[in-house]
Amino acid sequence: MKIAFIGIGNVGSALARNLAKAGHEVTIAPRDLNSDSVKSAQVKNPALKLKPVKEAVAEAEVIFLATPFDANEKALKDAGPLPGKIVVDCTNPIGPGLTHGLKSEISGSEYLQNLIPDAKVVKAFTIYGFENLQDSTYPGYGDLKLAMLIAGNDKGAKEVVSRLCEQLGWQPVDVGDISMSLHVEHFTLLWVKMGRVQGRGSNFVWAMLTR
């Protein structure tokens, strides 16, 4: 698939590199084509293409939004119209003291969907730190796959994102429509507080067991 990344920090760089390794045509579309994060991403994976944002998103089948949440509105405005595009929201609204940045009144993904109503927003790749996006392997658990929660209103878009999750070693778990993103974002805050604040570290993930 043709995939474009808006934002190429730790999260974007990890996902872009692994999607390129999985055989996708990945283009990074940052605001600053000469930024240090762009240079670092290209050094780690020279296969990544680099294009201005409007050109990259126009060609892409799937767009990953991996900017800081506060930069999302400007980034989407720079991208231009996105009718019918699948937009994977990898961002989280974080407020003071690791609270929900939108006061839990609405999810960040719902906010984005309202900004780009003609696009198909799917929440994904947000519930862990970037370290687990760099390397999703956890040896010693047999065939058990790590869970990746996704949410969105469009079934077809979620199916596309689910296949990408599987290619990256995750078990996609569809939790429902875009409103469920609020709970996914709280899940992210839980992971951050456990891993970063309590000192558990980044080497833990969730799995979904069924019978």
mmCIF file of the C-alpha atoms, coordinates in Angstrom:
data_MODEL
# 
_entry.id   MODEL 
# 
loop_
_atom_site.group_PDB 
_atom_site.id 
_atom_site.type_symbol 
_atom_site.label_atom_id 
_atom_site.label_alt_id 
_atom_site.label_comp_id 
_atom_site.label_asym_id 
_atom_site.label_entity_id 
_atom_site.label_seq_id 
_atom_site.pdbx_PDB_ins_code 
_atom_site.Cartn_x 
_atom_site.Cartn_y 
_atom_site.Cartn_z 
_atom_site.occupancy 
_atom_site.B_iso_or_equiv 
_atom_site.pdbx_formal_charge 
_atom_site.auth_seq_id 
_atom_site.auth_comp_id 
_atom_site.auth_asym_id 
_atom_site.auth_atom_id 
_atom_site.pdbx_PDB_model_num 
ATOM 1   C CA . MET A 1 1   ? 0.000   0.000   0.000  1.00 0.00 ? 1   MET A CA 1 
ATOM 2   C CA . LYS A 1 2   ? 0.965   3.635   -0.377 1.00 0.00 ? 2   LYS A CA 1 
ATOM 3   C CA . ILE A 1 3   ? 1.231   5.082   3.123  1.00 0.00 ? 3   ILE A CA 1 
ATOM 4   C CA . ALA A 1 4   ? 2.031   8.664   4.167  1.00 0.00 ? 4   ALA A CA 1 
ATOM 5   C CA . PHE A 1 5   ? 3.180   9.814   7.591  1.00 0.00 ? 5   PHE A CA 1 
ATOM 6   C CA . ILE A 1 6   ? 2.401   13.260  8.940  1.00 0.00 ? 6   ILE A CA 1 
ATOM 7   C CA . GLY A 1 7   ? 4.769   13.482  11.880 1.00 0.00 ? 7   GLY A CA 1 
ATOM 8   C CA . ILE A 1 8   ? 7.947   11.476  12.171 1.00 0.00 ? 8   ILE A CA 1 
ATOM 9   C CA . GLY A 1 9   ? 8.951   11.555  15.819 1.00 0.00 ? 9   GLY A CA 1 
ATOM 10  C CA . ASN A 1 10  ? 9.494   8.431   17.900 1.00 0.00 ? 10  ASN A CA 1 
ATOM 11  C CA . VAL A 1 11  ? 6.078   6.908   17.142 1.00 0.00 ? 11  VAL A CA 1 
ATOM 12  C CA . GLY A 1 12  ? 5.958   7.845   13.474 1.00 0.00 ? 12  GLY A CA 1 
ATOM 13  C CA . SER A 1 13  ? 9.536   6.776   12.842 1.00 0.00 ? 13  SER A CA 1 
ATOM 14  C CA . ALA A 1 14  ? 9.008   3.350   14.428 1.00 0.00 ? 14  ALA A CA 1 
ATOM 15  C CA . LEU A 1 15  ? 5.812   2.643   12.507 1.00 0.00 ? 15  LEU A CA 1 
ATOM 16  C CA . ALA A 1 16  ? 7.108   4.010   9.200  1.00 0.00 ? 16  ALA A CA 1 
ATOM 17  C CA . ARG A 1 17  ? 10.248  1.903   9.385  1.00 0.00 ? 17  ARG A CA 1 
ATOM 18  C CA . ASN A 1 18  ? 8.404   -1.326  10.168 1.00 0.00 ? 18  ASN A CA 1 
ATOM 19  C CA . LEU A 1 19  ? 5.715   -0.751  7.550  1.00 0.00 ? 19  LEU A CA 1 
ATOM 20  C CA . ALA A 1 20  ? 8.426   -0.159  4.951  1.00 0.00 ? 20  ALA A CA 1 
ATOM 21  C CA . LYS A 1 21  ? 10.086  -3.409  6.042  1.00 0.00 ? 21  LYS A CA 1 
ATOM 22  C CA . ALA A 1 22  ? 6.715   -5.124  5.572  1.00 0.00 ? 22  ALA A CA 1 
ATOM 23  C CA . GLY A 1 23  ? 6.783   -4.090  1.915  1.00 0.00 ? 23  GLY A CA 1 
ATOM 24  C CA . HIS A 1 24  ? 4.681   -0.951  1.853  1.00 0.00 ? 24  HIS A CA 1 
ATOM 25  C CA . GLU A 1 25  ? 5.594   2.218   -0.025 1.00 0.00 ? 25  GLU A CA 1 
ATOM 26  C CA . VAL A 1 26  ? 6.057   4.667   2.824  1.00 0.00 ? 26  VAL A CA 1 
ATOM 27  C CA . THR A 1 27  ? 6.425   8.424   2.405  1.00 0.00 ? 27  THR A CA 1 
ATOM 28  C CA . ILE A 1 28  ? 7.110   10.839  5.233  1.00 0.00 ? 28  ILE A CA 1 
ATOM 29  C CA . ALA A 1 29  ? 5.460   14.230  4.907  1.00 0.00 ? 29  ALA A CA 1 
ATOM 30  C CA . PRO A 1 30  ? 6.734   16.540  7.648  1.00 0.00 ? 30  PRO A CA 1 
ATOM 31  C CA . ARG A 1 31  ? 6.205   20.269  7.954  1.00 0.00 ? 31  ARG A CA 1 
ATOM 32  C CA . ASP A 1 32  ? 9.977   20.774  7.815  1.00 0.00 ? 32  ASP A CA 1 
ATOM 33  C CA . LEU A 1 33  ? 11.602  18.556  5.195  1.00 0.00 ? 33  LEU A CA 1 
ATOM 34  C CA . ASN A 1 34  ? 15.035  19.234  6.694  1.00 0.00 ? 34  ASN A CA 1 
ATOM 35  C CA . SER A 1 35  ? 14.274  18.609  10.361 1.00 0.00 ? 35  SER A CA 1 
ATOM 36  C CA . ASP A 1 36  ? 16.497  16.447  12.545 1.00 0.00 ? 36  ASP A CA 1 
ATOM 37  C CA . SER A 1 37  ? 13.689  13.915  13.001 1.00 0.00 ? 37  SER A CA 1 
ATOM 38  C CA . VAL A 1 38  ? 13.386  13.523  9.230  1.00 0.00 ? 38  VAL A CA 1 
ATOM 39  C CA . LYS A 1 39  ? 17.122  13.037  8.840  1.00 0.00 ? 39  LYS A CA 1 
ATOM 40  C CA . SER A 1 40  ? 17.161  10.500  11.680 1.00 0.00 ? 40  SER A CA 1 
ATOM 41  C CA . ALA A 1 41  ? 14.242  8.537   10.193 1.00 0.00 ? 41  ALA A CA 1 
ATOM 42  C CA . GLN A 1 42  ? 15.905  8.370   6.781  1.00 0.00 ? 42  GLN A CA 1 
ATOM 43  C CA . VAL A 1 43  ? 19.223  7.270   8.251  1.00 0.00 ? 43  VAL A CA 1 
ATOM 44  C CA . LYS A 1 44  ? 17.452  4.400   10.031 1.00 0.00 ? 44  LYS A CA 1 
ATOM 45  C CA . ASN A 1 45  ? 15.567  3.437   6.877  1.00 0.00 ? 45  ASN A CA 1 
ATOM 46  C CA . PRO A 1 46  ? 16.778  4.907   3.559  1.00 0.00 ? 46  PRO A CA 1 
ATOM 47  C CA . ALA A 1 47  ? 13.756  3.317   1.814  1.00 0.00 ? 47  ALA A CA 1 
ATOM 48  C CA . LEU A 1 48  ? 11.487  5.993   3.267  1.00 0.00 ? 48  LEU A CA 1 
ATOM 49  C CA . LYS A 1 49  ? 10.482  8.565   0.658  1.00 0.00 ? 49  LYS A CA 1 
ATOM 50  C CA . LEU A 1 50  ? 10.229  12.262  1.449  1.00 0.00 ? 50  LEU A CA 1 
ATOM 51  C CA . LYS A 1 51  ? 7.635   14.580  -0.111 1.00 0.00 ? 51  LYS A CA 1 
ATOM 52  C CA . PRO A 1 52  ? 5.725   17.774  0.741  1.00 0.00 ? 52  PRO A CA 1 
ATOM 53  C CA . VAL A 1 53  ? 2.626   16.999  2.749  1.00 0.00 ? 53  VAL A CA 1 
ATOM 54  C CA . LYS A 1 54  ? -0.034  17.792  0.130  1.00 0.00 ? 54  LYS A CA 1 
ATOM 55  C CA . GLU A 1 55  ? 1.708   15.689  -2.494 1.00 0.00 ? 55  GLU A CA 1 
ATOM 56  C CA . ALA A 1 56  ? 2.273   12.784  -0.116 1.00 0.00 ? 56  ALA A CA 1 
ATOM 57  C CA . VAL A 1 57  ? -1.293  12.605  1.196  1.00 0.00 ? 57  VAL A CA 1 
ATOM 58  C CA . ALA A 1 58  ? -2.793  12.979  -2.278 1.00 0.00 ? 58  ALA A CA 1 
ATOM 59  C CA . GLU A 1 59  ? -0.962  9.825   -3.376 1.00 0.00 ? 59  GLU A CA 1 
ATOM 60  C CA . ALA A 1 60  ? -1.495  7.839   -0.180 1.00 0.00 ? 60  ALA A CA 1 
ATOM 61  C CA . GLU A 1 61  ? -4.117  5.186   0.448  1.00 0.00 ? 61  GLU A CA 1 
ATOM 62  C CA . VAL A 1 62  ? -3.571  5.418   4.204  1.00 0.00 ? 62  VAL A CA 1 
ATOM 63  C CA . ILE A 1 63  ? -2.343  8.428   6.172  1.00 0.00 ? 63  ILE A CA 1 
ATOM 64  C CA . PHE A 1 64  ? -0.805  8.094   9.617  1.00 0.00 ? 64  PHE A CA 1 
ATOM 65  C CA . LEU A 1 65  ? -1.148  11.149  11.841 1.00 0.00 ? 65  LEU A CA 1 
ATOM 66  C CA . ALA A 1 66  ? 1.678   10.970  14.376 1.00 0.00 ? 66  ALA A CA 1 
ATOM 67  C CA . THR A 1 67  ? 2.174   14.563  15.482 1.00 0.00 ? 67  THR A CA 1 
ATOM 68  C CA . PRO A 1 68  ? 1.752   15.953  18.997 1.00 0.00 ? 68  PRO A CA 1 
ATOM 69  C CA . PHE A 1 69  ? -1.994  16.314  19.525 1.00 0.00 ? 69  PHE A CA 1 
ATOM 70  C CA . ASP A 1 70  ? -1.823  20.103  19.761 1.00 0.00 ? 70  ASP A CA 1 
ATOM 71  C CA . ALA A 1 71  ? -0.283  20.203  16.282 1.00 0.00 ? 71  ALA A CA 1 
ATOM 72  C CA . ASN A 1 72  ? -2.978  18.071  14.648 1.00 0.00 ? 72  ASN A CA 1 
ATOM 73  C CA . GLU A 1 73  ? -5.302  20.824  13.490 1.00 0.00 ? 73  GLU A CA 1 
ATOM 74  C CA . LYS A 1 74  ? -2.518  22.748  11.752 1.00 0.00 ? 74  LYS A CA 1 
ATOM 75  C CA . ALA A 1 75  ? -1.107  19.557  10.250 1.00 0.00 ? 75  ALA A CA 1 
ATOM 76  C CA . LEU A 1 76  ? -4.465  18.574  8.790  1.00 0.00 ? 76  LEU A CA 1 
ATOM 77  C CA . LYS A 1 77  ? -5.034  22.066  7.427  1.00 0.00 ? 77  LYS A CA 1 
ATOM 78  C CA . ASP A 1 78  ? -1.661  21.888  5.683  1.00 0.00 ? 78  ASP A CA 1 
ATOM 79  C CA . ALA A 1 79  ? -2.579  18.500  4.238  1.00 0.00 ? 79  ALA A CA 1 
ATOM 80  C CA . GLY A 1 80  ? -5.626  19.854  2.444  1.00 0.00 ? 80  GLY A CA 1 
ATOM 81  C CA . PRO A 1 81  ? -8.881  17.992  1.689  1.00 0.00 ? 81  PRO A CA 1 
ATOM 82  C CA . LEU A 1 82  ? -8.909  14.287  2.578  1.00 0.00 ? 82  LEU A CA 1 
ATOM 83  C CA . PRO A 1 83  ? -12.150 12.933  1.105  1.00 0.00 ? 83  PRO A CA 1 
ATOM 84  C CA . GLY A 1 84  ? -12.380 9.175   1.458  1.00 0.00 ? 84  GLY A CA 1 
ATOM 85  C CA . LYS A 1 85  ? -8.872  8.851   2.904  1.00 0.00 ? 85  LYS A CA 1 
ATOM 86  C CA . ILE A 1 86  ? -8.134  6.498   5.784  1.00 0.00 ? 86  ILE A CA 1 
ATOM 87  C CA . VAL A 1 87  ? -6.491  8.540   8.532  1.00 0.00 ? 87  VAL A CA 1 
ATOM 88  C CA . VAL A 1 88  ? -4.885  6.527   11.330 1.00 0.00 ? 88  VAL A CA 1 
ATOM 89  C CA . ASP A 1 89  ? -4.890  8.629   14.484 1.00 0.00 ? 89  ASP A CA 1 
ATOM 90  C CA . CYS A 1 90  ? -1.779  7.742   16.490 1.00 0.00 ? 90  CYS A CA 1 
ATOM 91  C CA . THR A 1 91  ? -2.097  10.783  18.758 1.00 0.00 ? 91  THR A CA 1 
ATOM 92  C CA . ASN A 1 92  ? -3.294  11.311  22.317 1.00 0.00 ? 92  ASN A CA 1 
ATOM 93  C CA . PRO A 1 93  ? -4.615  14.478  23.973 1.00 0.00 ? 93  PRO A CA 1 
ATOM 94  C CA . ILE A 1 94  ? -2.562  14.729  27.156 1.00 0.00 ? 94  ILE A CA 1 
ATOM 95  C CA . GLY A 1 95  ? -3.349  17.377  29.759 1.00 0.00 ? 95  GLY A CA 1 
ATOM 96  C CA . PRO A 1 96  ? -1.534  18.606  32.888 1.00 0.00 ? 96  PRO A CA 1 
ATOM 97  C CA . GLY A 1 97  ? -0.563  15.860  35.304 1.00 0.00 ? 97  GLY A CA 1 
ATOM 98  C CA . LEU A 1 98  ? -1.193  13.151  32.715 1.00 0.00 ? 98  LEU A CA 1 
ATOM 99  C CA . THR A 1 99  ? -4.908  13.859  32.543 1.00 0.00 ? 99  THR A CA 1 
ATOM 100 C CA . HIS A 1 100 ? -7.071  13.649  29.449 1.00 0.00 ? 100 HIS A CA 1 
ATOM 101 C CA . GLY A 1 101 ? -6.343  16.726  27.376 1.00 0.00 ? 101 GLY A CA 1 
ATOM 102 C CA . LEU A 1 102 ? -9.987  17.248  26.375 1.00 0.00 ? 102 LEU A CA 1 
ATOM 103 C CA . LYS A 1 103 ? -11.280 16.679  29.919 1.00 0.00 ? 103 LYS A CA 1 
ATOM 104 C CA . SER A 1 104 ? -12.815 13.348  28.828 1.00 0.00 ? 104 SER A CA 1 
ATOM 105 C CA . GLU A 1 105 ? -15.682 15.266  27.236 1.00 0.00 ? 105 GLU A CA 1 
ATOM 106 C CA . ILE A 1 106 ? -14.801 13.975  23.782 1.00 0.00 ? 106 ILE A CA 1 
ATOM 107 C CA . SER A 1 107 ? -12.011 11.781  22.461 1.00 0.00 ? 107 SER A CA 1 
ATOM 108 C CA . GLY A 1 108 ? -9.169  13.187  20.441 1.00 0.00 ? 108 GLY A CA 1 
ATOM 109 C CA . SER A 1 109 ? -10.185 10.970  17.536 1.00 0.00 ? 109 SER A CA 1 
ATOM 110 C CA . GLU A 1 110 ? -13.758 12.266  17.568 1.00 0.00 ? 110 GLU A CA 1 
ATOM 111 C CA . TYR A 1 111 ? -12.356 15.780  17.566 1.00 0.00 ? 111 TYR A CA 1 
ATOM 112 C CA . LEU A 1 112 ? -10.258 14.920  14.508 1.00 0.00 ? 112 LEU A CA 1 
ATOM 113 C CA . GLN A 1 113 ? -13.174 13.223  12.750 1.00 0.00 ? 113 GLN A CA 1 
ATOM 114 C CA . ASN A 1 114 ? -15.152 16.434  13.196 1.00 0.00 ? 114 ASN A CA 1 
ATOM 115 C CA . LEU A 1 115 ? -12.288 18.393  11.630 1.00 0.00 ? 115 LEU A CA 1 
ATOM 116 C CA . ILE A 1 116 ? -12.123 16.064  8.615  1.00 0.00 ? 116 ILE A CA 1 
ATOM 117 C CA . PRO A 1 117 ? -15.677 14.701  8.252  1.00 0.00 ? 117 PRO A CA 1 
ATOM 118 C CA . ASP A 1 118 ? -15.067 13.316  4.753  1.00 0.00 ? 118 ASP A CA 1 
ATOM 119 C CA . ALA A 1 119 ? -12.112 11.182  5.922  1.00 0.00 ? 119 ALA A CA 1 
ATOM 120 C CA . LYS A 1 120 ? -12.263 7.809   7.674  1.00 0.00 ? 120 LYS A CA 1 
ATOM 121 C CA . VAL A 1 121 ? -10.514 8.205   11.029 1.00 0.00 ? 121 VAL A CA 1 
ATOM 122 C CA . VAL A 1 122 ? -9.301  5.063   12.801 1.00 0.00 ? 122 VAL A CA 1 
ATOM 123 C CA . LYS A 1 123 ? -7.748  5.208   16.255 1.00 0.00 ? 123 LYS A CA 1 
ATOM 124 C CA . ALA A 1 124 ? -4.765  2.845   16.494 1.00 0.00 ? 124 ALA A CA 1 
ATOM 125 C CA . PHE A 1 125 ? -1.182  2.422   17.680 1.00 0.00 ? 125 PHE A CA 1 
ATOM 126 C CA . THR A 1 126 ? -1.627  4.596   20.756 1.00 0.00 ? 126 THR A CA 1 
ATOM 127 C CA . ILE A 1 127 ? -1.822  2.392   23.837 1.00 0.00 ? 127 ILE A CA 1 
ATOM 128 C CA . TYR A 1 128 ? 1.904   1.706   24.245 1.00 0.00 ? 128 TYR A CA 1 
ATOM 129 C CA . GLY A 1 129 ? 5.139   3.631   24.192 1.00 0.00 ? 129 GLY A CA 1 
ATOM 130 C CA . PHE A 1 130 ? 7.134   3.881   20.981 1.00 0.00 ? 130 PHE A CA 1 
ATOM 131 C CA . GLU A 1 131 ? 9.511   1.172   22.196 1.00 0.00 ? 131 GLU A CA 1 
ATOM 132 C CA . ASN A 1 132 ? 6.825   -1.451  21.589 1.00 0.00 ? 132 ASN A CA 1 
ATOM 133 C CA . LEU A 1 133 ? 6.126   -0.030  18.146 1.00 0.00 ? 133 LEU A CA 1 
ATOM 134 C CA . GLN A 1 134 ? 9.796   -0.405  17.335 1.00 0.00 ? 134 GLN A CA 1 
ATOM 135 C CA . ASP A 1 135 ? 9.797   -4.038  18.477 1.00 0.00 ? 135 ASP A CA 1 
ATOM 136 C CA . SER A 1 136 ? 6.573   -5.950  19.108 1.00 0.00 ? 136 SER A CA 1 
ATOM 137 C CA . THR A 1 137 ? 8.213   -9.301  19.869 1.00 0.00 ? 137 THR A CA 1 
ATOM 138 C CA . TYR A 1 138 ? 7.693   -10.868 23.304 1.00 0.00 ? 138 TYR A CA 1 
ATOM 139 C CA . PRO A 1 139 ? 9.311   -14.335 23.206 1.00 0.00 ? 139 PRO A CA 1 
ATOM 140 C CA . GLY A 1 140 ? 8.076   -17.129 25.415 1.00 0.00 ? 140 GLY A CA 1 
ATOM 141 C CA . TYR A 1 141 ? 4.318   -16.821 24.893 1.00 0.00 ? 141 TYR A CA 1 
ATOM 142 C CA . GLY A 1 142 ? 3.865   -19.246 22.003 1.00 0.00 ? 142 GLY A CA 1 
ATOM 143 C CA . ASP A 1 143 ? 1.365   -18.077 19.408 1.00 0.00 ? 143 ASP A CA 1 
ATOM 144 C CA . LEU A 1 144 ? -0.152  -15.441 21.692 1.00 0.00 ? 144 LEU A CA 1 
ATOM 145 C CA . LYS A 1 145 ? -0.319  -12.072 19.936 1.00 0.00 ? 145 LYS A CA 1 
ATOM 146 C CA . LEU A 1 146 ? -0.141  -8.683  21.580 1.00 0.00 ? 146 LEU A CA 1 
ATOM 147 C CA . ALA A 1 147 ? -3.368  -6.690  21.522 1.00 0.00 ? 147 ALA A CA 1 
ATOM 148 C CA . MET A 1 148 ? -3.738  -3.425  19.622 1.00 0.00 ? 148 MET A CA 1 
ATOM 149 C CA . LEU A 1 149 ? -7.017  -1.615  20.264 1.00 0.00 ? 149 LEU A CA 1 
ATOM 150 C CA . ILE A 1 150 ? -8.595  0.162   17.295 1.00 0.00 ? 150 ILE A CA 1 
ATOM 151 C CA . ALA A 1 151 ? -11.775 2.231   16.942 1.00 0.00 ? 151 ALA A CA 1 
ATOM 152 C CA . GLY A 1 152 ? -13.563 3.994   14.116 1.00 0.00 ? 152 GLY A CA 1 
ATOM 153 C CA . ASN A 1 153 ? -16.860 4.443   12.320 1.00 0.00 ? 153 ASN A CA 1 
ATOM 154 C CA . ASP A 1 154 ? -15.962 2.879   8.971  1.00 0.00 ? 154 ASP A CA 1 
ATOM 155 C CA . LYS A 1 155 ? -15.821 -0.923  8.880  1.00 0.00 ? 155 LYS A CA 1 
ATOM 156 C CA . GLY A 1 156 ? -13.733 -1.086  5.705  1.00 0.00 ? 156 GLY A CA 1 
ATOM 157 C CA . ALA A 1 157 ? -11.173 1.373   7.046  1.00 0.00 ? 157 ALA A CA 1 
ATOM 158 C CA . LYS A 1 158 ? -10.843 -0.653  10.256 1.00 0.00 ? 158 LYS A CA 1 
ATOM 159 C CA . GLU A 1 159 ? -10.304 -3.803  8.215  1.00 0.00 ? 159 GLU A CA 1 
ATOM 160 C CA . VAL A 1 160 ? -7.430  -2.128  6.356  1.00 0.00 ? 160 VAL A CA 1 
ATOM 161 C CA . VAL A 1 161 ? -5.854  -0.927  9.607  1.00 0.00 ? 161 VAL A CA 1 
ATOM 162 C CA . SER A 1 162 ? -6.376  -4.366  11.153 1.00 0.00 ? 162 SER A CA 1 
ATOM 163 C CA . ARG A 1 163 ? -4.359  -5.964  8.353  1.00 0.00 ? 163 ARG A CA 1 
ATOM 164 C CA . LEU A 1 164 ? -1.561  -3.471  8.949  1.00 0.00 ? 164 LEU A CA 1 
ATOM 165 C CA . CYS A 1 165 ? -1.659  -4.324  12.667 1.00 0.00 ? 165 CYS A CA 1 
ATOM 166 C CA . GLU A 1 166 ? -1.328  -8.016  11.867 1.00 0.00 ? 166 GLU A CA 1 
ATOM 167 C CA . GLN A 1 167 ? 1.617   -7.401  9.546  1.00 0.00 ? 167 GLN A CA 1 
ATOM 168 C CA . LEU A 1 168 ? 3.376   -5.606  12.393 1.00 0.00 ? 168 LEU A CA 1 
ATOM 169 C CA . GLY A 1 169 ? 2.827   -8.509  14.797 1.00 0.00 ? 169 GLY A CA 1 
ATOM 170 C CA . TRP A 1 170 ? -0.265  -7.292  16.657 1.00 0.00 ? 170 TRP A CA 1 
ATOM 171 C CA . GLN A 1 171 ? -3.693  -8.788  17.232 1.00 0.00 ? 171 GLN A CA 1 
ATOM 172 C CA . PRO A 1 172 ? -6.120  -6.028  16.238 1.00 0.00 ? 172 PRO A CA 1 
ATOM 173 C CA . VAL A 1 173 ? -9.029  -5.681  18.653 1.00 0.00 ? 173 VAL A CA 1 
ATOM 174 C CA . ASP A 1 174 ? -11.906 -3.637  17.250 1.00 0.00 ? 174 ASP A CA 1 
ATOM 175 C CA . VAL A 1 175 ? -13.493 -1.942  20.255 1.00 0.00 ? 175 VAL A CA 1 
ATOM 176 C CA . GLY A 1 176 ? -16.251 -0.171  18.339 1.00 0.00 ? 176 GLY A CA 1 
ATOM 177 C CA . ASP A 1 177 ? -17.057 3.176   16.794 1.00 0.00 ? 177 ASP A CA 1 
ATOM 178 C CA . ILE A 1 178 ? -15.047 6.372   17.072 1.00 0.00 ? 178 ILE A CA 1 
ATOM 179 C CA . SER A 1 179 ? -16.635 7.303   20.407 1.00 0.00 ? 179 SER A CA 1 
ATOM 180 C CA . MET A 1 180 ? -14.828 4.342   21.970 1.00 0.00 ? 180 MET A CA 1 
ATOM 181 C CA . SER A 1 181 ? -11.560 6.161   21.301 1.00 0.00 ? 181 SER A CA 1 
ATOM 182 C CA . LEU A 1 182 ? -12.087 7.980   24.584 1.00 0.00 ? 182 LEU A CA 1 
ATOM 183 C CA . HIS A 1 183 ? -11.610 4.711   26.456 1.00 0.00 ? 183 HIS A CA 1 
ATOM 184 C CA . VAL A 1 184 ? -8.623  3.818   24.281 1.00 0.00 ? 184 VAL A CA 1 
ATOM 185 C CA . GLU A 1 185 ? -7.044  7.151   25.241 1.00 0.00 ? 185 GLU A CA 1 
ATOM 186 C CA . HIS A 1 186 ? -7.606  6.396   28.915 1.00 0.00 ? 186 HIS A CA 1 
ATOM 187 C CA . PHE A 1 187 ? -5.948  3.039   28.308 1.00 0.00 ? 187 PHE A CA 1 
ATOM 188 C CA . THR A 1 188 ? -2.959  4.958   26.979 1.00 0.00 ? 188 THR A CA 1 
ATOM 189 C CA . LEU A 1 189 ? -2.843  7.109   30.105 1.00 0.00 ? 189 LEU A CA 1 
ATOM 190 C CA . LEU A 1 190 ? -2.908  3.942   32.213 1.00 0.00 ? 190 LEU A CA 1 
ATOM 191 C CA . TRP A 1 191 ? 0.080   2.505   30.323 1.00 0.00 ? 191 TRP A CA 1 
ATOM 192 C CA . VAL A 1 192 ? 2.016   5.775   30.602 1.00 0.00 ? 192 VAL A CA 1 
ATOM 193 C CA . LYS A 1 193 ? 1.373   6.104   34.331 1.00 0.00 ? 193 LYS A CA 1 
ATOM 194 C CA . MET A 1 194 ? 2.347   2.497   34.973 1.00 0.00 ? 194 MET A CA 1 
ATOM 195 C CA . GLY A 1 195 ? 5.365   2.474   32.690 1.00 0.00 ? 195 GLY A CA 1 
ATOM 196 C CA . ARG A 1 196 ? 6.766   5.980   32.883 1.00 0.00 ? 196 ARG A CA 1 
ATOM 197 C CA . VAL A 1 197 ? 5.608   7.266   36.261 1.00 0.00 ? 197 VAL A CA 1 
ATOM 198 C CA . GLN A 1 198 ? 5.548   4.150   38.450 1.00 0.00 ? 198 GLN A CA 1 
ATOM 199 C CA . GLY A 1 199 ? 8.796   2.934   36.943 1.00 0.00 ? 199 GLY A CA 1 
ATOM 200 C CA . ARG A 1 200 ? 7.574   -0.355  35.499 1.00 0.00 ? 200 ARG A CA 1 
ATOM 201 C CA . GLY A 1 201 ? 9.378   0.489   32.257 1.00 0.00 ? 201 GLY A CA 1 
ATOM 202 C CA . SER A 1 202 ? 8.259   0.115   28.668 1.00 0.00 ? 202 SER A CA 1 
ATOM 203 C CA . ASN A 1 203 ? 8.559   -3.649  28.299 1.00 0.00 ? 203 ASN A CA 1 
ATOM 204 C CA . PHE A 1 204 ? 4.973   -4.634  28.962 1.00 0.00 ? 204 PHE A CA 1 
ATOM 205 C CA . VAL A 1 205 ? 1.883   -4.894  26.787 1.00 0.00 ? 205 VAL A CA 1 
ATOM 206 C CA . TRP A 1 206 ? -1.680  -6.242  26.902 1.00 0.00 ? 206 TRP A CA 1 
ATOM 207 C CA . ALA A 1 207 ? -3.138  -9.373  25.330 1.00 0.00 ? 207 ALA A CA 1 
ATOM 208 C CA . MET A 1 208 ? -6.722  -10.475 24.776 1.00 0.00 ? 208 MET A CA 1 
ATOM 209 C CA . LEU A 1 209 ? -7.555  -14.071 25.749 1.00 0.00 ? 209 LEU A CA 1 
ATOM 210 C CA . THR A 1 210 ? -10.804 -15.610 24.499 1.00 0.00 ? 210 THR A CA 1 
ATOM 211 C CA . ARG A 1 211 ? -12.502 -19.010 24.866 1.00 0.00 ? 211 ARG A CA 1 
# 
